[in-house]
Each structure stands twice: as structure tokens, then as C-alpha cells.
Amino acid sequence: MADGPLNKKDRKDSQLILRINGKERDDFIALCEALDTSAAREIRAFIRGFVKSHETQASPPSPAPTIPNDIAETQEKKRKAKRDKKRK
């Protein structure tokens, strides 16, 4: 490998299984062979590039919205009234 030995964190320890059309797969494999590369290498390169190109676009998840106390109290009163009504 041109990049040297892999660090522990860089080792391939997972699989991605996907289903594709047989002809597309065969065409892809044939093209990779013609280009003297492997399908796995090209797919890994695509994944790395895809993730890198979207790193800045991804935003952290927004926190869950909070309910103001007056709304929460109103909702609780409605629930309590409904429970009391069922008991009668």
C-alpha cells in the first residue's frame, strides 16, 4: 500500500452491503479492472469524498423545543380535568 501501514483507527472493521442491478455491478467491476483499480477502493474513495464535501453542510441537531410554563400548566390542567371526568 502506498500510504504505509494502517493505524489501528484506520483499519477496515465494517462492511456496507447494498443491492444493485447485476448489469450495473458487472459494468462497474469491468471498468475498475480496465482502470487497474478495485471496486472497493473506488467505493471507499467515493464515500470519503462524499462525507468530506458535506461536512460543512451538516449542522448539529437542534435542541428539543421547550414548552413555556403557562402552556405546560394549561395542558396539565386539561389532562387532570379529563381524568377527573372519567372517574365520575
PyMOL Python script that loads the backbone (N, CA, C, O; Angstrom):
from pymol import cmd

cmd.read_pdbstr("""\
ATOM      1  N   MET A   1       0.848  -1.185   0.000  1.00  0.00           N
ATOM      2  CA  MET A   1       0.000   0.000   0.000  1.00  0.00           C
ATOM      3  C   MET A   1       0.883   1.234   0.000  1.00  0.00           C
ATOM      4  O   MET A   1       1.875   1.290   0.727  1.00  0.00           O
ATOM      5  N   ALA A   2       0.539   2.198  -0.790  1.00  0.00           N
ATOM      6  CA  ALA A   2       1.353   3.400  -0.963  1.00  0.00           C
ATOM      7  C   ALA A   2       1.367   4.283   0.280  1.00  0.00           C
ATOM      8  O   ALA A   2       2.343   4.993   0.520  1.00  0.00           O
ATOM      9  N   ASP A   3       0.316   4.248   1.059  1.00  0.00           N
ATOM     10  CA  ASP A   3       0.212   5.122   2.224  1.00  0.00           C
ATOM     11  C   ASP A   3       0.935   4.575   3.445  1.00  0.00           C
ATOM     12  O   ASP A   3       0.979   5.252   4.472  1.00  0.00           O
ATOM     13  N   GLY A   4       1.496   3.389   3.374  1.00  0.00           N
ATOM     14  CA  GLY A   4       2.175   2.807   4.508  1.00  0.00           C
ATOM     15  C   GLY A   4       1.218   1.982   5.340  1.00  0.00           C
ATOM     16  O   GLY A   4       0.052   1.821   4.978  1.00  0.00           O
ATOM     17  N   PRO A   5       1.708   1.454   6.464  1.00  0.00           N
ATOM     18  CA  PRO A   5       0.864   0.601   7.301  1.00  0.00           C
ATOM     19  C   PRO A   5      -0.300   1.384   7.908  1.00  0.00           C
ATOM     20  O   PRO A   5      -0.204   2.583   8.173  1.00  0.00           O
ATOM     21  N   LEU A   6      -1.381   0.675   8.112  1.00  0.00           N
ATOM     22  CA  LEU A   6      -2.580   1.314   8.667  1.00  0.00           C
ATOM     23  C   LEU A   6      -2.473   1.447  10.178  1.00  0.00           C
ATOM     24  O   LEU A   6      -1.986   0.543  10.857  1.00  0.00           O
ATOM     25  N   ASN A   7      -2.931   2.574  10.697  1.00  0.00           N
ATOM     26  CA  ASN A   7      -3.060   2.736  12.147  1.00  0.00           C
ATOM     27  C   ASN A   7      -4.231   1.873  12.587  1.00  0.00           C
ATOM     28  O   ASN A   7      -5.010   1.386  11.767  1.00  0.00           O
ATOM     29  N   LYS A   8      -4.339   1.696  13.886  1.00  0.00           N
ATOM     30  CA  LYS A   8      -5.454   0.924  14.414  1.00  0.00           C
ATOM     31  C   LYS A   8      -6.785   1.568  14.036  1.00  0.00           C
ATOM     32  O   LYS A   8      -7.737   0.864  13.697  1.00  0.00           O
ATOM     33  N   LYS A   9      -6.864   2.904  14.092  1.00  0.00           N
ATOM     34  CA  LYS A   9      -8.121   3.594  13.805  1.00  0.00           C
ATOM     35  C   LYS A   9      -8.475   3.569  12.318  1.00  0.00           C
ATOM     36  O   LYS A   9      -9.637   3.766  11.961  1.00  0.00           O
ATOM     37  N   ASP A  10      -7.487   3.329  11.443  1.00  0.00           N
ATOM     38  CA  ASP A  10      -7.732   3.330  10.007  1.00  0.00           C
ATOM     39  C   ASP A  10      -8.051   1.948   9.444  1.00  0.00           C
ATOM     40  O   ASP A  10      -8.333   1.826   8.252  1.00  0.00           O
ATOM     41  N   ARG A  11      -8.014   0.925  10.255  1.00  0.00           N
ATOM     42  CA  ARG A  11      -8.280  -0.423   9.763  1.00  0.00           C
ATOM     43  C   ARG A  11      -9.733  -0.557   9.339  1.00  0.00           C
ATOM     44  O   ARG A  11     -10.632   0.068   9.902  1.00  0.00           O
ATOM     45  N   LYS A  12      -9.928  -1.370   8.356  1.00  0.00           N
ATOM     46  CA  LYS A  12     -11.285  -1.617   7.859  1.00  0.00           C
ATOM     47  C   LYS A  12     -11.947  -2.631   8.789  1.00  0.00           C
ATOM     48  O   LYS A  12     -11.548  -3.795   8.823  1.00  0.00           O
ATOM     49  N   ASP A  13     -12.942  -2.199   9.532  1.00  0.00           N
ATOM     50  CA  ASP A  13     -13.575  -3.077  10.509  1.00  0.00           C
ATOM     51  C   ASP A  13     -15.084  -3.172  10.322  1.00  0.00           C
ATOM     52  O   ASP A  13     -15.797  -3.605  11.227  1.00  0.00           O
ATOM     53  N   SER A  14     -15.569  -2.772   9.155  1.00  0.00           N
ATOM     54  CA  SER A  14     -17.008  -2.768   8.939  1.00  0.00           C
ATOM     55  C   SER A  14     -17.308  -3.060   7.475  1.00  0.00           C
ATOM     56  O   SER A  14     -16.443  -2.928   6.609  1.00  0.00           O
ATOM     57  N   GLN A  15     -18.544  -3.457   7.219  1.00  0.00           N
ATOM     58  CA  GLN A  15     -18.978  -3.736   5.854  1.00  0.00           C
ATOM     59  C   GLN A  15     -20.208  -2.915   5.533  1.00  0.00           C
ATOM     60  O   GLN A  15     -21.000  -2.576   6.412  1.00  0.00           O
ATOM     61  N   LEU A  16     -20.352  -2.599   4.252  1.00  0.00           N
ATOM     62  CA  LEU A  16     -21.548  -1.938   3.746  1.00  0.00           C
ATOM     63  C   LEU A  16     -22.098  -2.852   2.661  1.00  0.00           C
ATOM     64  O   LEU A  16     -21.468  -3.037   1.620  1.00  0.00           O
ATOM     65  N   ILE A  17     -23.250  -3.411   2.898  1.00  0.00           N
ATOM     66  CA  ILE A  17     -23.852  -4.328   1.935  1.00  0.00           C
ATOM     67  C   ILE A  17     -24.978  -3.599   1.231  1.00  0.00           C
ATOM     68  O   ILE A  17     -25.851  -3.017   1.873  1.00  0.00           O
ATOM     69  N   LEU A  18     -24.954  -3.633  -0.100  1.00  0.00           N
ATOM     70  CA  LEU A  18     -26.014  -2.972  -0.847  1.00  0.00           C
ATOM     71  C   LEU A  18     -26.429  -3.830  -2.027  1.00  0.00           C
ATOM     72  O   LEU A  18     -25.670  -4.678  -2.498  1.00  0.00           O
ATOM     73  N   ARG A  19     -27.621  -3.600  -2.486  1.00  0.00           N
ATOM     74  CA  ARG A  19     -28.161  -4.350  -3.611  1.00  0.00           C
ATOM     75  C   ARG A  19     -28.237  -3.420  -4.810  1.00  0.00           C
ATOM     76  O   ARG A  19     -28.782  -2.319  -4.731  1.00  0.00           O
ATOM     77  N   ILE A  20     -27.675  -3.887  -5.928  1.00  0.00           N
ATOM     78  CA  ILE A  20     -27.729  -3.113  -7.160  1.00  0.00           C
ATOM     79  C   ILE A  20     -28.046  -4.046  -8.319  1.00  0.00           C
ATOM     80  O   ILE A  20     -27.981  -5.269  -8.189  1.00  0.00           O
ATOM     81  N   ASN A  21     -28.384  -3.458  -9.433  1.00  0.00           N
ATOM     82  CA  ASN A  21     -28.661  -4.196 -10.652  1.00  0.00           C
ATOM     83  C   ASN A  21     -27.399  -4.952 -11.079  1.00  0.00           C
ATOM     84  O   ASN A  21     -26.296  -4.406 -11.032  1.00  0.00           O
ATOM     85  N   GLY A  22     -27.566  -6.198 -11.489  1.00  0.00           N
ATOM     86  CA  GLY A  22     -26.431  -7.034 -11.869  1.00  0.00           C
ATOM     87  C   GLY A  22     -25.607  -6.464 -13.009  1.00  0.00           C
ATOM     88  O   GLY A  22     -24.379  -6.538 -12.984  1.00  0.00           O
ATOM     89  N   LYS A  23     -26.267  -5.897 -14.004  1.00  0.00           N
ATOM     90  CA  LYS A  23     -25.538  -5.330 -15.144  1.00  0.00           C
ATOM     91  C   LYS A  23     -24.716  -4.125 -14.704  1.00  0.00           C
ATOM     92  O   LYS A  23     -23.574  -3.963 -15.132  1.00  0.00           O
ATOM     93  N   GLU A  24     -25.291  -3.279 -13.849  1.00  0.00           N
ATOM     94  CA  GLU A  24     -24.539  -2.124 -13.344  1.00  0.00           C
ATOM     95  C   GLU A  24     -23.304  -2.587 -12.575  1.00  0.00           C
ATOM     96  O   GLU A  24     -22.219  -2.026 -12.725  1.00  0.00           O
ATOM     97  N   ARG A  25     -23.485  -3.611 -11.753  1.00  0.00           N
ATOM     98  CA  ARG A  25     -22.356  -4.155 -10.993  1.00  0.00           C
ATOM     99  C   ARG A  25     -21.278  -4.673 -11.938  1.00  0.00           C
ATOM    100  O   ARG A  25     -20.101  -4.344 -11.784  1.00  0.00           O
ATOM    101  N   ASP A  26     -21.677  -5.480 -12.912  1.00  0.00           N
ATOM    102  CA  ASP A  26     -20.710  -6.054 -13.853  1.00  0.00           C
ATOM    103  C   ASP A  26     -19.978  -4.965 -14.633  1.00  0.00           C
ATOM    104  O   ASP A  26     -18.767  -5.047 -14.838  1.00  0.00           O
ATOM    105  N   ASP A  27     -20.718  -3.947 -15.067  1.00  0.00           N
ATOM    106  CA  ASP A  27     -20.099  -2.830 -15.795  1.00  0.00           C
ATOM    107  C   ASP A  27     -19.093  -2.095 -14.909  1.00  0.00           C
ATOM    108  O   ASP A  27     -18.011  -1.722 -15.362  1.00  0.00           O
ATOM    109  N   PHE A  28     -19.459  -1.891 -13.645  1.00  0.00           N
ATOM    110  CA  PHE A  28     -18.584  -1.196 -12.704  1.00  0.00           C
ATOM    111  C   PHE A  28     -17.309  -2.006 -12.456  1.00  0.00           C
ATOM    112  O   PHE A  28     -16.207  -1.458 -12.487  1.00  0.00           O
ATOM    113  N   ILE A  29     -17.462  -3.299 -12.212  1.00  0.00           N
ATOM    114  CA  ILE A  29     -16.305  -4.168 -11.974  1.00  0.00           C
ATOM    115  C   ILE A  29     -15.390  -4.169 -13.198  1.00  0.00           C
ATOM    116  O   ILE A  29     -14.171  -4.064 -13.065  1.00  0.00           O
ATOM    117  N   ALA A  30     -15.979  -4.288 -14.389  1.00  0.00           N
ATOM    118  CA  ALA A  30     -15.181  -4.308 -15.620  1.00  0.00           C
ATOM    119  C   ALA A  30     -14.417  -2.993 -15.798  1.00  0.00           C
ATOM    120  O   ALA A  30     -13.245  -2.998 -16.175  1.00  0.00           O
ATOM    121  N   LEU A  31     -15.078  -1.885 -15.530  1.00  0.00           N
ATOM    122  CA  LEU A  31     -14.419  -0.585 -15.658  1.00  0.00           C
ATOM    123  C   LEU A  31     -13.278  -0.451 -14.650  1.00  0.00           C
ATOM    124  O   LEU A  31     -12.202   0.041 -14.990  1.00  0.00           O
ATOM    125  N   CYS A  32     -13.511  -0.884 -13.424  1.00  0.00           N
ATOM    126  CA  CYS A  32     -12.452  -0.827 -12.411  1.00  0.00           C
ATOM    127  C   CYS A  32     -11.251  -1.663 -12.842  1.00  0.00           C
ATOM    128  O   CYS A  32     -10.107  -1.235 -12.693  1.00  0.00           O
ATOM    129  N   GLU A  33     -11.512  -2.853 -13.374  1.00  0.00           N
ATOM    130  CA  GLU A  33     -10.414  -3.704 -13.841  1.00  0.00           C
ATOM    131  C   GLU A  33      -9.665  -3.029 -14.988  1.00  0.00           C
ATOM    132  O   GLU A  33      -8.436  -3.073 -15.039  1.00  0.00           O
ATOM    133  N   ALA A  34     -10.400  -2.407 -15.903  1.00  0.00           N
ATOM    134  CA  ALA A  34      -9.767  -1.718 -17.032  1.00  0.00           C
ATOM    135  C   ALA A  34      -8.904  -0.553 -16.556  1.00  0.00           C
ATOM    136  O   ALA A  34      -7.897  -0.223 -17.184  1.00  0.00           O
ATOM    137  N   LEU A  35      -9.298   0.065 -15.453  1.00  0.00           N
ATOM    138  CA  LEU A  35      -8.552   1.198 -14.901  1.00  0.00           C
ATOM    139  C   LEU A  35      -7.503   0.758 -13.878  1.00  0.00           C
ATOM    140  O   LEU A  35      -6.859   1.592 -13.242  1.00  0.00           O
ATOM    141  N   ASP A  36      -7.338  -0.563 -13.726  1.00  0.00           N
ATOM    142  CA  ASP A  36      -6.369  -1.142 -12.799  1.00  0.00           C
ATOM    143  C   ASP A  36      -6.593  -0.665 -11.365  1.00  0.00           C
ATOM    144  O   ASP A  36      -5.659  -0.248 -10.679  1.00  0.00           O
ATOM    145  N   THR A  37      -7.831  -0.736 -10.935  1.00  0.00           N
ATOM    146  CA  THR A  37      -8.189  -0.397  -9.565  1.00  0.00           C
ATOM    147  C   THR A  37      -9.215  -1.418  -9.100  1.00  0.00           C
ATOM    148  O   THR A  37      -9.655  -2.262  -9.880  1.00  0.00           O
ATOM    149  N   SER A  38      -9.592  -1.343  -7.846  1.00  0.00           N
ATOM    150  CA  SER A  38     -10.607  -2.272  -7.343  1.00  0.00           C
ATOM    151  C   SER A  38     -11.911  -1.518  -7.093  1.00  0.00           C
ATOM    152  O   SER A  38     -11.917  -0.312  -6.844  1.00  0.00           O
ATOM    153  N   ALA A  39     -12.997  -2.254  -7.165  1.00  0.00           N
ATOM    154  CA  ALA A  39     -14.304  -1.657  -6.900  1.00  0.00           C
ATOM    155  C   ALA A  39     -14.356  -1.127  -5.470  1.00  0.00           C
ATOM    156  O   ALA A  39     -14.875  -0.037  -5.226  1.00  0.00           O
ATOM    157  N   ALA A  40     -13.822  -1.890  -4.536  1.00  0.00           N
ATOM    158  CA  ALA A  40     -13.835  -1.466  -3.133  1.00  0.00           C
ATOM    159  C   ALA A  40     -13.073  -0.160  -2.946  1.00  0.00           C
ATOM    160  O   ALA A  40     -13.525   0.730  -2.225  1.00  0.00           O
ATOM    161  N   ARG A  41     -11.917  -0.045  -3.596  1.00  0.00           N
ATOM    162  CA  ARG A  41     -11.118   1.178  -3.478  1.00  0.00           C
ATOM    163  C   ARG A  41     -11.899   2.379  -4.001  1.00  0.00           C
ATOM    164  O   ARG A  41     -11.893   3.443  -3.383  1.00  0.00           O
ATOM    165  N   GLU A  42     -12.566   2.210  -5.131  1.00  0.00           N
ATOM    166  CA  GLU A  42     -13.322   3.319  -5.719  1.00  0.00           C
ATOM    167  C   GLU A  42     -14.531   3.693  -4.870  1.00  0.00           C
ATOM    168  O   GLU A  42     -14.854   4.873  -4.737  1.00  0.00           O
ATOM    169  N   ILE A  43     -15.194   2.708  -4.300  1.00  0.00           N
ATOM    170  CA  ILE A  43     -16.355   3.000  -3.444  1.00  0.00           C
ATOM    171  C   ILE A  43     -15.902   3.694  -2.162  1.00  0.00           C
ATOM    172  O   ILE A  43     -16.546   4.639  -1.706  1.00  0.00           O
ATOM    173  N   ARG A  44     -14.789   3.226  -1.574  1.00  0.00           N
ATOM    174  CA  ARG A  44     -14.259   3.904  -0.378  1.00  0.00           C
ATOM    175  C   ARG A  44     -13.884   5.344  -0.693  1.00  0.00           C
ATOM    176  O   ARG A  44     -14.158   6.246   0.099  1.00  0.00           O
ATOM    177  N   ALA A  45     -13.256   5.565  -1.849  1.00  0.00           N
ATOM    178  CA  ALA A  45     -12.878   6.931  -2.239  1.00  0.00           C
ATOM    179  C   ALA A  45     -14.121   7.800  -2.416  1.00  0.00           C
ATOM    180  O   ALA A  45     -14.128   8.967  -2.023  1.00  0.00           O
ATOM    181  N   PHE A  46     -15.170   7.230  -3.008  1.00  0.00           N
ATOM    182  CA  PHE A  46     -16.414   7.984  -3.173  1.00  0.00           C
ATOM    183  C   PHE A  46     -16.992   8.361  -1.809  1.00  0.00           C
ATOM    184  O   PHE A  46     -17.388   9.507  -1.596  1.00  0.00           O
ATOM    185  N   ILE A  47     -17.042   7.404  -0.895  1.00  0.00           N
ATOM    186  CA  ILE A  47     -17.621   7.662   0.430  1.00  0.00           C
ATOM    187  C   ILE A  47     -16.833   8.756   1.147  1.00  0.00           C
ATOM    188  O   ILE A  47     -17.425   9.673   1.717  1.00  0.00           O
ATOM    189  N   ARG A  48     -15.503   8.666   1.124  1.00  0.00           N
ATOM    190  CA  ARG A  48     -14.682   9.697   1.784  1.00  0.00           C
ATOM    191  C   ARG A  48     -14.940  11.076   1.186  1.00  0.00           C
ATOM    192  O   ARG A  48     -15.104  12.054   1.916  1.00  0.00           O
ATOM    193  N   GLY A  49     -14.974  11.151  -0.141  1.00  0.00           N
ATOM    194  CA  GLY A  49     -15.220  12.434  -0.800  1.00  0.00           C
ATOM    195  C   GLY A  49     -16.605  12.973  -0.506  1.00  0.00           C
ATOM    196  O   GLY A  49     -16.777  14.172  -0.289  1.00  0.00           O
ATOM    197  N   PHE A  50     -17.589  12.093  -0.499  1.00  0.00           N
ATOM    198  CA  PHE A  50     -18.971  12.488  -0.233  1.00  0.00           C
ATOM    199  C   PHE A  50     -19.104  13.048   1.179  1.00  0.00           C
ATOM    200  O   PHE A  50     -19.714  14.098   1.382  1.00  0.00           O
ATOM    201  N   VAL A  51     -18.534  12.346   2.146  1.00  0.00           N
ATOM    202  CA  VAL A  51     -18.598  12.808   3.538  1.00  0.00           C
ATOM    203  C   VAL A  51     -17.866  14.136   3.687  1.00  0.00           C
ATOM    204  O   VAL A  51     -18.369  15.056   4.332  1.00  0.00           O
ATOM    205  N   LYS A  52     -16.679  14.236   3.093  1.00  0.00           N
ATOM    206  CA  LYS A  52     -15.900  15.472   3.209  1.00  0.00           C
ATOM    207  C   LYS A  52     -16.633  16.655   2.586  1.00  0.00           C
ATOM    208  O   LYS A  52     -16.615  17.754   3.140  1.00  0.00           O
ATOM    209  N   SER A  53     -17.277  16.441   1.441  1.00  0.00           N
ATOM    210  CA  SER A  53     -17.965  17.547   0.767  1.00  0.00           C
ATOM    211  C   SER A  53     -19.213  18.002   1.517  1.00  0.00           C
ATOM    212  O   SER A  53     -19.699  19.110   1.294  1.00  0.00           O
ATOM    213  N   HIS A  54     -19.729  17.163   2.398  1.00  0.00           N
ATOM    214  CA  HIS A  54     -20.934  17.525   3.143  1.00  0.00           C
ATOM    215  C   HIS A  54     -20.667  17.873   4.598  1.00  0.00           C
ATOM    216  O   HIS A  54     -21.606  18.157   5.341  1.00  0.00           O
ATOM    217  N   GLU A  55     -19.409  17.858   5.020  1.00  0.00           N
ATOM    218  CA  GLU A  55     -19.084  18.155   6.422  1.00  0.00           C
ATOM    219  C   GLU A  55     -19.548  19.535   6.841  1.00  0.00           C
ATOM    220  O   GLU A  55     -20.105  19.690   7.928  1.00  0.00           O
ATOM    221  N   THR A  56     -19.335  20.534   6.012  1.00  0.00           N
ATOM    222  CA  THR A  56     -19.701  21.896   6.391  1.00  0.00           C
ATOM    223  C   THR A  56     -21.201  22.124   6.285  1.00  0.00           C
ATOM    224  O   THR A  56     -21.738  23.024   6.931  1.00  0.00           O
ATOM    225  N   GLN A  57     -21.883  21.320   5.479  1.00  0.00           N
ATOM    226  CA  GLN A  57     -23.325  21.492   5.311  1.00  0.00           C
ATOM    227  C   GLN A  57     -24.105  20.905   6.476  1.00  0.00           C
ATOM    228  O   GLN A  57     -25.191  21.381   6.805  1.00  0.00           O
ATOM    229  N   ALA A  58     -23.557  19.878   7.094  1.00  0.00           N
ATOM    230  CA  ALA A  58     -24.266  19.224   8.191  1.00  0.00           C
ATOM    231  C   ALA A  58     -24.240  20.126   9.413  1.00  0.00           C
ATOM    232  O   ALA A  58     -23.197  20.671   9.776  1.00  0.00           O
ATOM    233  N   SER A  59     -25.366  20.274  10.024  1.00  0.00           N
ATOM    234  CA  SER A  59     -25.434  21.084  11.233  1.00  0.00           C
ATOM    235  C   SER A  59     -25.781  20.178  12.400  1.00  0.00           C
ATOM    236  O   SER A  59     -26.453  19.161  12.224  1.00  0.00           O
ATOM    237  N   PRO A  60     -25.330  20.539  13.584  1.00  0.00           N
ATOM    238  CA  PRO A  60     -25.659  19.714  14.741  1.00  0.00           C
ATOM    239  C   PRO A  60     -27.163  19.714  14.968  1.00  0.00           C
ATOM    240  O   PRO A  60     -27.845  20.683  14.634  1.00  0.00           O
ATOM    241  N   PRO A  61     -27.676  18.635  15.531  1.00  0.00           N
ATOM    242  CA  PRO A  61     -29.118  18.582  15.766  1.00  0.00           C
ATOM    243  C   PRO A  61     -29.560  19.705  16.694  1.00  0.00           C
ATOM    244  O   PRO A  61     -28.878  20.022  17.668  1.00  0.00           O
ATOM    245  N   SER A  62     -30.680  20.289  16.391  1.00  0.00           N
ATOM    246  CA  SER A  62     -31.181  21.374  17.232  1.00  0.00           C
ATOM    247  C   SER A  62     -31.793  20.785  18.493  1.00  0.00           C
ATOM    248  O   SER A  62     -32.346  19.686  18.466  1.00  0.00           O
ATOM    249  N   PRO A  63     -31.693  21.515  19.597  1.00  0.00           N
ATOM    250  CA  PRO A  63     -32.265  21.002  20.839  1.00  0.00           C
ATOM    251  C   PRO A  63     -33.782  20.915  20.734  1.00  0.00           C
ATOM    252  O   PRO A  63     -34.416  21.632  19.960  1.00  0.00           O
ATOM    253  N   ALA A  64     -34.332  20.031  21.521  1.00  0.00           N
ATOM    254  CA  ALA A  64     -35.783  19.866  21.525  1.00  0.00           C
ATOM    255  C   ALA A  64     -36.430  21.163  21.989  1.00  0.00           C
ATOM    256  O   ALA A  64     -35.928  21.808  22.909  1.00  0.00           O
ATOM    257  N   PRO A  65     -37.526  21.550  21.373  1.00  0.00           N
ATOM    258  CA  PRO A  65     -38.180  22.790  21.784  1.00  0.00           C
ATOM    259  C   PRO A  65     -38.733  22.656  23.197  1.00  0.00           C
ATOM    260  O   PRO A  65     -39.185  21.589  23.612  1.00  0.00           O
ATOM    261  N   THR A  66     -38.685  23.752  23.911  1.00  0.00           N
ATOM    262  CA  THR A  66     -39.234  23.744  25.263  1.00  0.00           C
ATOM    263  C   THR A  66     -40.618  24.364  25.241  1.00  0.00           C
ATOM    264  O   THR A  66     -40.901  25.271  24.458  1.00  0.00           O
ATOM    265  N   ILE A  67     -41.461  23.864  26.104  1.00  0.00           N
ATOM    266  CA  ILE A  67     -42.825  24.377  26.198  1.00  0.00           C
ATOM    267  C   ILE A  67     -42.858  25.399  27.324  1.00  0.00           C
ATOM    268  O   ILE A  67     -42.469  25.089  28.450  1.00  0.00           O
ATOM    269  N   PRO A  68     -43.312  26.603  27.038  1.00  0.00           N
ATOM    270  CA  PRO A  68     -43.414  27.600  28.108  1.00  0.00           C
ATOM    271  C   PRO A  68     -44.279  27.069  29.251  1.00  0.00           C
ATOM    272  O   PRO A  68     -45.210  26.294  29.036  1.00  0.00           O
ATOM    273  N   ASN A  69     -43.951  27.502  30.465  1.00  0.00           N
ATOM    274  CA  ASN A  69     -44.655  27.006  31.648  1.00  0.00           C
ATOM    275  C   ASN A  69     -46.157  27.203  31.580  1.00  0.00           C
ATOM    276  O   ASN A  69     -46.911  26.317  31.983  1.00  0.00           O
ATOM    277  N   ASP A  70     -46.610  28.347  31.079  1.00  0.00           N
ATOM    278  CA  ASP A  70     -48.051  28.583  31.062  1.00  0.00           C
ATOM    279  C   ASP A  70     -48.761  27.584  30.143  1.00  0.00           C
ATOM    280  O   ASP A  70     -49.873  27.152  30.449  1.00  0.00           O
ATOM    281  N   ILE A  71     -48.138  27.214  29.030  1.00  0.00           N
ATOM    282  CA  ILE A  71     -48.749  26.225  28.136  1.00  0.00           C
ATOM    283  C   ILE A  71     -48.713  24.852  28.788  1.00  0.00           C
ATOM    284  O   ILE A  71     -49.691  24.107  28.728  1.00  0.00           O
ATOM    285  N   ALA A  72     -47.587  24.514  29.411  1.00  0.00           N
ATOM    286  CA  ALA A  72     -47.462  23.220  30.074  1.00  0.00           C
ATOM    287  C   ALA A  72     -48.483  23.093  31.195  1.00  0.00           C
ATOM    288  O   ALA A  72     -49.096  22.038  31.364  1.00  0.00           O
ATOM    289  N   GLU A  73     -48.668  24.165  31.960  1.00  0.00           N
ATOM    290  CA  GLU A  73     -49.649  24.131  33.050  1.00  0.00           C
ATOM    291  C   GLU A  73     -51.061  23.969  32.503  1.00  0.00           C
ATOM    292  O   GLU A  73     -51.861  23.225  33.071  1.00  0.00           O
ATOM    293  N   THR A  74     -51.376  24.649  31.417  1.00  0.00           N
ATOM    294  CA  THR A  74     -52.701  24.538  30.805  1.00  0.00           C
ATOM    295  C   THR A  74     -52.939  23.111  30.328  1.00  0.00           C
ATOM    296  O   THR A  74     -54.019  22.557  30.532  1.00  0.00           O
ATOM    297  N   GLN A  75     -51.926  22.514  29.690  1.00  0.00           N
ATOM    298  CA  GLN A  75     -52.068  21.139  29.212  1.00  0.00           C
ATOM    299  C   GLN A  75     -52.276  20.183  30.376  1.00  0.00           C
ATOM    300  O   GLN A  75     -53.089  19.264  30.283  1.00  0.00           O
ATOM    301  N   GLU A  76     -51.557  20.386  31.465  1.00  0.00           N
ATOM    302  CA  GLU A  76     -51.700  19.523  32.634  1.00  0.00           C
ATOM    303  C   GLU A  76     -53.089  19.676  33.254  1.00  0.00           C
ATOM    304  O   GLU A  76     -53.684  18.689  33.685  1.00  0.00           O
ATOM    305  N   LYS A  77     -53.602  20.888  33.302  1.00  0.00           N
ATOM    306  CA  LYS A  77     -54.951  21.107  33.837  1.00  0.00           C
ATOM    307  C   LYS A  77     -55.989  20.384  32.992  1.00  0.00           C
ATOM    308  O   LYS A  77     -56.927  19.791  33.526  1.00  0.00           O
ATOM    309  N   LYS A  78     -55.822  20.433  31.666  1.00  0.00           N
ATOM    310  CA  LYS A  78     -56.758  19.747  30.769  1.00  0.00           C
ATOM    311  C   LYS A  78     -56.708  18.234  30.992  1.00  0.00           C
ATOM    312  O   LYS A  78     -57.745  17.572  31.022  1.00  0.00           O
ATOM    313  N   ARG A  79     -55.499  17.693  31.149  1.00  0.00           N
ATOM    314  CA  ARG A  79     -55.366  16.252  31.389  1.00  0.00           C
ATOM    315  C   ARG A  79     -56.024  15.862  32.710  1.00  0.00           C
ATOM    316  O   ARG A  79     -56.704  14.839  32.800  1.00  0.00           O
ATOM    317  N   LYS A  80     -55.813  16.691  33.732  1.00  0.00           N
ATOM    318  CA  LYS A  80     -56.380  16.391  35.046  1.00  0.00           C
ATOM    319  C   LYS A  80     -57.902  16.450  34.991  1.00  0.00           C
ATOM    320  O   LYS A  80     -58.579  15.595  35.562  1.00  0.00           O
ATOM    321  N   ALA A  81     -58.439  17.450  34.310  1.00  0.00           N
ATOM    322  CA  ALA A  81     -59.893  17.577  34.191  1.00  0.00           C
ATOM    323  C   ALA A  81     -60.467  16.373  33.452  1.00  0.00           C
ATOM    324  O   ALA A  81     -61.530  15.869  33.814  1.00  0.00           O
ATOM    325  N   LYS A  82     -59.775  15.916  32.428  1.00  0.00           N
ATOM    326  CA  LYS A  82     -60.235  14.763  31.657  1.00  0.00           C
ATOM    327  C   LYS A  82     -60.222  13.502  32.526  1.00  0.00           C
ATOM    328  O   LYS A  82     -61.155  12.701  32.471  1.00  0.00           O
ATOM    329  N   ARG A  83     -59.156  13.324  33.334  1.00  0.00           N
ATOM    330  CA  ARG A  83     -59.080  12.158  34.229  1.00  0.00           C
ATOM    331  C   ARG A  83     -60.198  12.212  35.261  1.00  0.00           C
ATOM    332  O   ARG A  83     -60.848  11.204  35.536  1.00  0.00           O
ATOM    333  N   ASP A  84     -60.421  13.401  35.833  1.00  0.00           N
ATOM    334  CA  ASP A  84     -61.469  13.554  36.842  1.00  0.00           C
ATOM    335  C   ASP A  84     -62.840  13.261  36.247  1.00  0.00           C
ATOM    336  O   ASP A  84     -63.689  12.662  36.907  1.00  0.00           O
ATOM    337  N   LYS A  85     -63.058  13.677  35.012  1.00  0.00           N
ATOM    338  CA  LYS A  85     -64.336  13.452  34.346  1.00  0.00           C
ATOM    339  C   LYS A  85     -64.570  11.954  34.131  1.00  0.00           C
ATOM    340  O   LYS A  85     -65.695  11.476  34.276  1.00  0.00           O
ATOM    341  N   LYS A  86     -63.521  11.220  33.789  1.00  0.00           N
ATOM    342  CA  LYS A  86     -63.644   9.777  33.570  1.00  0.00           C
ATOM    343  C   LYS A  86     -63.965   9.049  34.870  1.00  0.00           C
ATOM    344  O   LYS A  86     -64.664   8.036  34.853  1.00  0.00           O
ATOM    345  N   ARG A  87     -63.467   9.549  35.991  1.00  0.00           N
ATOM    346  CA  ARG A  87     -63.681   8.899  37.285  1.00  0.00           C
ATOM    347  C   ARG A  87     -65.126   9.037  37.752  1.00  0.00           C
ATOM    348  O   ARG A  87     -65.604   8.208  38.526  1.00  0.00           O
ATOM    349  N   LYS A  88     -65.821  10.060  37.298  1.00  0.00           N
ATOM    350  CA  LYS A  88     -67.192  10.309  37.766  1.00  0.00           C
ATOM    351  C   LYS A  88     -68.189   9.438  37.092  1.00  0.00           C
ATOM    352  O   LYS A  88     -69.383   9.530  37.378  1.00  0.00           O
TER     353      LYS A  88
END
""", "prot")
cmd.dss("prot")
cmd.show_as("cartoon", "prot")
cmd.util.cbc("prot")
cmd.orient("prot")
